[in-house]
Amino acid sequence: MNTRFAALFVWIFVISLLLPTCGTPAAVAPSQAKEVKAVIGFTASQTGKLNVESTRQTNGLNLWMKQVNEAGGVKLKDGSVVKFESKFYDDESNSARVQELYTRLVTEDNASFLISPYSSGLADAAAVIAEQYGKIMITTGAASDSTYKKGYTLVYQAYTPASKYLTGAIDLLKSTDPAVKKIAIVHENDKFSTDVSNALNDYAKAQGYEVALFEGYDTGTTDFAPFINKIQEVAPDAILGGGHFQDGSTFAKQLYEKKVALKFVALLVAPPEPTFAEIGEASLGIIGPSQWEPQVVFNADSAQKAGLSFYGPAAADFVSAYKASANGEEPSYHAAGGYIAGLILQKAIEEAGTLDTQAVKAVLDKMDVMTFFGHIRFEAGADSHGLQTGHSMVYIQWQNDDAGKLVKEVVWPAEGATSGIKYPIR
């Protein structure tokens, strides 16, 4: 009897091994696919001077992560499915904390991939750790060119570089009023704003402009009277520069309150923010460079015209989803930047079909695609590896609509404009 039971057991075992080959599909059903966790590590400025921009960037990244996970994750070549989760810390807008925190993300939290903190200075500090530990990092909210000239091989920039941030404002000014020749550049003394302003200064002079004033102000400045006095002394037709949200908003407000006669003002970071309009009439006519605006349409048609494929959601779908997740708040370009960082990573993992760093890197090096955020392409050469070479800036201006309400309009480039420029502003 025992022998017969043993024989029966062996036969059942053999049959069980053969069953999968008898009409069972080779592919693993989605519900049975092995789930792989990928940790996205980053820091965010939950406190400190960069809180506004950083919070929106984080909101955009979190929206991407929620959507991709709810859609089933990213399928790999081996049939497994990647689901993403985040691990982040408050960097307090302080670069001294960034390297410690990114080291912790890699060595203790086992982050699979990294997203940069907001701002060029913080991202530059994080890039050292990404390269040191062999982790791919997508930088967003970080435009300085210099990070990509240090020989890094795993750091990729989503934003248009700082060297191109305000040069388009000079093109807009020249197109609007060729007679203007005298400008002033007043900027925050941080890494990002300084890089932008140095490139702007060189470009303006090359275009024949007299830079009558080139001044920097300390981070945290709230009284711009000394700079405004110098501006009034040299009497430029246009002011360009700025820094981040708080200083840019305050500078614009004080220029208005002191009734400085100007034809053209273009400032960094602050004007594209929806809350910039809270300074009221002081915002009217102010121009700002934006990495992205909801009105600018990049879609399958524009991709086809550029000879590119289109990847990801349409702009309207992103805007709608973000508003739903943020109590009706319209997404700023910082929010779009957070989302696109995740989308870039998703595209690379999908094409690579693996989480292997070198395979994902190979896809990023060759990436050339259109998204709702615009054209995405990276420099693959050693001299500036990872520098963004596809994406271009748009320029917005605060204007009054027919009802007298303050609204943002795209005024440059001409082919993407939603309105003519208000000029002079006062």
C-alpha positions in Angstrom: 0.0 0.0 0.0 2.8 2.4 0.9 4.5 1.7 -2.4 1.3 2.4 -4.4 0.9 5.8 -2.6 4.5 6.7 -3.2 4.1 5.9 -6.9 0.9 7.9 -7.1 2.6 10.9 -5.5 5.5 10.7 -8.0 3.0 10.6 -10.9 1.0 13.6 -9.6 4.3 15.5 -9.1 5.4 14.8 -12.7 2.0 15.8 -14.1 2.2 19.1 -12.2 5.5 19.9 -13.8 4.1 19.2 -17.3 0.8 21.1 -16.9 2.3 24.6 -17.6 3.3 23.4 -21.1 -0.1 22.0 -21.9 -2.0 25.0 -23.2 -1.0 27.5 -20.5 0.1 30.9 -22.0 3.8 31.6 -21.7 3.3 35.2 -20.6 2.6 35.8 -16.9 -0.9 37.3 -16.3 -0.7 40.9 -15.1 -2.2 39.9 -11.8 0.5 37.3 -11.3 3.5 39.4 -12.5 6.2 39.7 -10.0 6.2 43.2 -8.5 9.5 45.0 -8.2 9.9 48.1 -6.0 12.0 51.1 -7.2 12.7 53.8 -4.6 12.9 57.3 -5.9 15.1 59.4 -3.5 15.2 63.1 -3.3 15.2 66.1 -0.9 12.7 68.9 -0.8 12.7 72.3 0.7 9.8 71.9 3.0 11.2 74.8 4.9 13.5 77.8 4.0 13.5 80.3 1.2 12.9 77.7 -1.6 9.8 76.3 -0.1 7.3 77.7 -2.6 9.0 76.4 -5.8 10.2 73.1 -4.1 6.7 72.2 -2.9 5.2 72.6 -6.3 8.0 70.5 -7.8 7.4 67.8 -5.3 3.6 67.9 -6.0 4.3 67.3 -9.7 6.6 64.4 -9.0 4.2 62.8 -6.6 1.4 63.1 -9.2 3.5 61.3 -11.7 4.3 58.5 -9.2 0.7 58.1 -8.3 -0.5 57.9 -11.9 2.1 55.4 -13.1 1.5 53.2 -10.1 -2.3 53.3 -10.5 -1.8 52.5 -14.2 0.0 49.2 -13.2 3.6 50.3 -13.1 6.3 49.8 -15.7 6.7 46.4 -17.3 10.3 45.0 -17.6 11.7 42.6 -20.2 11.6 39.7 -17.7 7.8 40.2 -17.2 8.1 41.8 -13.8 6.4 45.1 -13.1 8.1 48.1 -11.4 6.1 50.1 -8.9 7.6 53.3 -7.5 7.8 54.7 -4.0 9.5 57.8 -2.7 11.9 58.5 0.1 12.7 62.1 0.8 14.0 64.5 3.5 13.7 68.2 4.2 16.9 69.9 3.0 15.7 73.2 4.7 16.9 75.1 1.5 20.4 74.5 2.8 23.1 73.1 0.6 25.1 72.0 3.7 22.5 69.3 4.4 22.1 68.0 0.8 25.2 65.8 0.5 24.5 64.1 3.9 20.9 63.5 3.0 21.6 62.1 -0.5 24.3 59.8 1.0 21.6 58.5 3.4 19.2 58.0 0.5 21.6 55.8 -1.3 23.4 54.0 1.5 20.5 53.5 4.0 17.3 53.9 2.0 18.5 52.0 -1.0 17.2 54.5 -3.5 17.2 53.1 -7.1 17.2 56.5 -8.8 17.5 60.1 -7.6 15.7 63.3 -8.4 17.4 66.5 -7.6 16.3 69.1 -5.0 15.0 72.4 -6.3 17.6 75.0 -7.2 20.9 74.8 -9.0 23.0 75.2 -5.9 21.3 72.3 -4.1 21.2 70.1 -7.3 24.9 70.7 -7.8 25.7 69.4 -4.3 23.5 66.4 -4.9 25.1 65.6 -8.2 28.4 64.8 -6.5 26.8 62.1 -4.5 24.8 60.7 -7.4 28.0 60.2 -9.4 30.0 59.0 -6.4 27.6 56.2 -5.7 26.7 55.4 -9.4 23.1 56.5 -9.3 21.2 58.1 -12.1 19.8 61.5 -11.1 17.4 63.6 -13.1 17.8 67.2 -12.2 14.7 69.5 -12.3 14.4 73.0 -10.9 18.1 73.3 -11.6 19.3 75.2 -14.7 23.0 76.1 -14.2 25.2 74.8 -17.0 28.2 74.4 -14.8 27.0 71.2 -13.1 27.3 69.4 -16.5 30.8 70.5 -17.1 32.4 68.5 -14.3 32.7 65.1 -16.0 29.6 63.5 -14.5 28.1 60.6 -16.5 24.8 59.9 -14.6 23.3 63.3 -14.1 20.6 64.5 -16.6 19.0 68.0 -16.8 15.3 68.4 -17.5 15.3 72.2 -17.6 16.6 74.6 -20.3 20.1 75.6 -19.2 20.7 78.9 -17.4 22.8 80.2 -20.3 19.6 80.3 -22.3 17.2 81.4 -19.6 17.0 85.2 -20.3 18.7 85.5 -23.7 15.2 85.1 -25.3 14.1 88.3 -23.4 16.8 90.2 -25.3 15.5 88.8 -28.5 11.9 89.8 -27.5 13.1 93.4 -26.6 15.0 93.7 -29.8 12.0 92.6 -31.9 9.7 94.9 -30.0 11.8 98.1 -29.9 15.1 98.1 -31.9 15.8 101.6 -30.7 16.4 100.6 -27.1 20.1 100.2 -26.3 20.5 100.8 -22.6 19.7 98.1 -20.1 20.3 97.2 -16.4 20.9 93.8 -15.0 20.2 93.4 -11.2 20.3 89.8 -9.9 20.4 87.7 -6.7 23.9 86.5 -5.7 23.1 82.8 -5.8 24.6 80.3 -8.2 21.6 80.0 -10.6 20.8 83.7 -10.9 24.5 84.6 -11.3 25.0 82.0 -14.1 21.9 83.3 -15.9 22.9 86.9 -15.5 26.5 86.4 -16.7 25.2 84.7 -19.8 22.6 87.4 -20.3 25.3 90.1 -19.9 27.5 88.5 -22.6 24.6 88.0 -25.0 23.2 91.5 -24.5 26.6 93.0 -25.3 27.0 90.8 -28.3 23.6 92.1 -29.5 24.8 95.7 -29.2 23.3 96.7 -25.9 24.9 98.9 -23.3 24.7 97.3 -19.9 24.6 100.5 -17.8 24.4 98.6 -14.5 25.4 95.1 -13.5 24.7 94.5 -9.8 24.1 91.6 -7.5 22.1 91.6 -4.2 22.3 89.2 -1.3 19.9 86.4 -0.9 17.2 87.4 1.5 17.2 91.1 0.5 13.9 92.8 1.3 14.9 96.5 0.8 15.8 97.2 -2.8 16.0 101.0 -2.4 19.8 101.2 -2.9 19.6 99.3 -6.1 16.6 101.3 -7.3 18.5 104.5 -6.7 21.3 103.2 -8.9 18.8 102.2 -11.5 17.3 105.7 -11.6 20.7 107.3 -11.8 21.7 105.4 -15.0 18.1 105.6 -16.4 17.9 102.3 -18.4 15.0 101.5 -20.7 14.9 98.0 -19.5 15.7 95.9 -16.4 16.5 92.2 -16.5 17.6 89.8 -13.8 16.0 88.9 -10.5 16.4 85.6 -8.5 13.7 83.6 -6.8 10.1 84.1 -5.8 10.3 86.2 -2.7 13.0 88.6 -3.8 11.6 88.9 -7.4 8.1 89.7 -6.1 9.5 92.3 -3.6 11.7 93.9 -6.3 8.8 94.2 -8.7 6.6 95.7 -6.1 9.1 98.3 -5.0 9.9 99.3 -8.6 6.2 100.0 -9.0 5.8 101.8 -5.6 8.8 104.1 -6.4 7.3 104.8 -9.9 10.5 103.9 -11.7 10.0 104.8 -15.4 10.6 101.7 -17.4 9.6 100.2 -20.7 10.5 96.6 -20.1 11.1 94.4 -17.1 12.0 90.7 -17.2 12.7 88.8 -14.0 13.6 85.3 -13.1 11.3 82.7 -11.4 8.7 84.9 -9.8 6.5 86.2 -12.7 5.5 82.8 -14.0 4.2 81.8 -10.5 0.3 82.1 -10.3 0.7 83.9 -7.0 2.8 86.6 -8.5 -0.4 88.4 -9.3 -1.0 88.9 -5.6 1.2 92.0 -5.7 -1.6 93.6 -7.8 -0.9 96.3 -10.3 2.9 96.0 -9.6 2.8 92.7 -11.6 1.2 94.4 -14.7 3.6 94.2 -17.7 6.3 92.1 -15.9 7.8 89.4 -18.1 9.3 86.2 -16.9 11.0 83.2 -18.5 9.1 80.0 -18.0 10.2 76.4 -18.6 6.5 75.6 -19.4 3.1 77.1 -19.3 -0.4 75.5 -19.6 -1.2 77.6 -22.7 1.8 76.3 -24.7 0.7 73.2 -26.6 3.2 70.5 -27.3 1.4 67.5 -28.8 1.5 64.7 -31.3 1.1 67.2 -34.2 4.0 69.4 -33.0 6.1 66.4 -32.4 5.4 65.1 -35.9 6.4 68.5 -37.4 9.6 68.3 -35.5 10.2 64.7 -36.6 9.8 63.3 -33.1 7.6 60.9 -31.3 5.3 62.1 -28.5 5.4 60.5 -25.1 3.2 60.9 -22.0 0.0 62.8 -21.3 -1.3 65.8 -23.2 -0.8 69.1 -21.5 -4.6 69.4 -20.9 -4.6 66.1 -19.1 -1.7 67.0 -17.0 -3.3 70.3 -16.0 -6.6 68.7 -15.2 -5.0 66.0 -13.1 -2.8 68.5 -11.2 -5.7 70.8 -10.4 -7.6 67.8 -9.1 -4.7 66.8 -6.9 -3.9 70.4 -5.7 -7.3 71.8 -4.7 -7.8 73.6 -8.0 -4.4 75.3 -8.1 -3.0 75.8 -11.7 0.3 74.0 -12.2 3.4 76.3 -12.4 6.4 75.2 -14.5 7.9 74.0 -11.2 5.1 71.4 -10.9 5.4 70.5 -14.5 9.2 70.1 -13.9 8.6 67.7 -11.1 6.3 65.6 -13.2 8.6 65.6 -16.3 11.5 64.3 -14.2 9.5 61.2 -13.3 8.2 60.9 -16.9 11.8 61.0 -18.3 12.8 58.2 -15.9 9.7 56.2 -16.8 10.5 56.5 -20.5 14.1 55.4 -20.0 13.1 52.4 -17.9 10.4 51.3 -20.3 12.8 51.3 -23.2 15.6 49.7 -21.3 13.3 47.0 -20.0 15.4 46.8 -16.8 16.4 48.8 -13.7 20.0 48.3 -14.5 21.8 51.7 -14.3 24.0 51.3 -17.4 21.0 50.2 -19.5 18.9 53.1 -18.4 21.8 55.5 -19.0 22.2 54.2 -22.5 18.6 55.1 -23.3 18.9 58.5 -21.7 22.0 59.3 -23.7 20.0 58.7 -26.9 16.6 60.1 -25.8 15.1 62.5 -28.3 11.4 62.9 -27.7 8.5 65.4 -27.4 6.4 65.6 -24.2 3.8 68.0 -22.9 6.8 69.8 -21.4 8.5 70.2 -24.7 11.4 68.6 -26.5 13.7 66.5 -24.3 17.2 65.6 -25.5 20.5 65.4 -23.6 24.1 66.2 -24.5 25.9 62.8 -24.6 29.5 64.2 -25.1 32.0 64.1 -22.3 32.4 67.9 -22.1 28.9 68.6 -21.0 27.3 65.3 -20.5 23.6 65.4 -19.4 23.1 69.0 -20.4 19.6 69.6 -21.8 19.8 70.5 -25.5 16.2 70.0 -26.6 14.0 72.2 -24.4 13.4 75.9 -25.0 12.1 78.7 -22.8 8.8 80.6 -23.3 8.2 84.1 -22.0 5.1 85.2 -20.2 3.8 88.7 -19.3 1.1 89.7 -16.9 -1.6 91.6 -18.7 -5.2 92.7 -18.1 -7.9 90.8 -19.9 -11.1 92.4 -21.3 -12.6 92.3 -17.8 -9.6 94.0 -16.3 -8.4 90.8 -14.6 -4.7 90.1 -14.4 -3.8 87.1 -16.6 -0.6 85.5 -17.9 -0.1 85.6 -21.6 2.7 84.0 -23.6 4.4 86.8 -25.6 7.5 85.0 -26.9 8.5 83.2 -29.1 6.2 84.6 -31.7 5.0 81.2 -33.0 3.8 80.3 -29.5 2.4 83.7 -28.4 -1.1 83.9 -27.0 -1.0 87.8 -27.0 1.0 90.7 -28.3 3.4 92.3 -25.7 2.3 95.2 -23.5 4.9 97.8 -24.2 6.0 100.1 -22.7 4.8 98.8 -19.3 4.5 102.3 -17.8 
